Amino acid sequence: MLKRFLNTILLLAFAGLLIFSAVSVLPNIVYVSNTVGGKELPIYCVETEKPQISISFDAACADCSLRKL
């Protein structure tokens, strides 16, 4: 019974930490897009004051078919 109670407390603490992290981090995420002629295009270069890199993956390739590969 004590082990189940401790597992429940641990699970609730982890869930609380997860929610706290999401609330503090998600408002700082910025979505940037570029549209030309109504079509969204990726942004390849953004000028910043500090050296940064960004990685993105196009997992929803609408114009290609994986069966051709």
Residue, then its C-alpha position, 0 to 999 in steps of 0.5 A: m500500500l505504501k509503495r502504491f502511495l509513493n508511486t502515485i505521489l511521484l507520478l503527480a510530482f512528475a506531471g506537475l513538473l511537466i505542466f510547469s515546464a510547458v507553461s514556462v517554455l511554450p509562450n517563448i516559442v515563436y513560429v515564423s513563416n514566409t509566404v510568396g504568392g500565397k504559397e508558404l516557403p521555408i526561411y533559410c536565413v535569419e539575421t541574429e546578434k548571437p550565433q545560433i543554428s536551427i534544425s527543422f524537418d519537413a515530415a509532411c511532404a505534400d508534393c512527394s510520394l514515398r512510393k516513388l522512392 
